[in-house]
């Protein structure tokens, strides 16, 4: 059984990881693990905590110091923003006028919402950011779930949101995730969001997960659902071909968009 680090040990581990990253600006999980003599999983968890604090930016298979990202073409927030926009644009192609869609919280789902303003749809959401992006869009009938606001995430949670969804149905739920692992399925850093995320999935006939490539082969504390609950996954062009093949083998349609073209593997 993995021993849980105490707060002091965790802070020391994060400091060690930051020291390795500062020496080169960016590094892979394997590089840091080798330098520190720890497991890849230990480094991934440290990266996740540091990224949540804004001190590093996750890249596929590694991380870069946040205040040095501008020095590395292909890394940093500009790339992450472009990836999320590409995912949102590709996901919008899966939505048809007249559909009823459910949109969860999350920055990548928000990019999808911005691509739907000129459509004729019914949109159900528990995310205030998503609702604001669609506010007063002439063709959108907007249904905002009630609930208790989760600070920072700007999503509505709790019994009120879950109860409202008992009376609602959607063609497709478009959902974000913090992590995806081929052995463990889809996960979230926000454990409080799990009940509402699952309720969003239950109220829809199908589900599409929007997730950028840096979140593959990661683990987050909250389990959302497995691959059997997902019809399609939309990601960006950094995803590895073997990952796409493994997802397809699990029955998940994968749509890969790099901002210029989309590749579909069925």
Helices and strands as residue ranges (DSSP letters): H 7-24, E 26-28, H 29-36, H 40-52, E 56-59, E 62-65, G 66-71, H 77-92, E 100-103, H 107-114, E 121-125, H 128-134, E 140-144, E 148-150, E 155-157, H 159-165, E 170-176, E 179-181, E 185-188, G 191-193, H 194-202, E 204-210, G 213-215, E 222-225, G 227-229, E 232-236, H 241-249, E 253-257, E 262-265
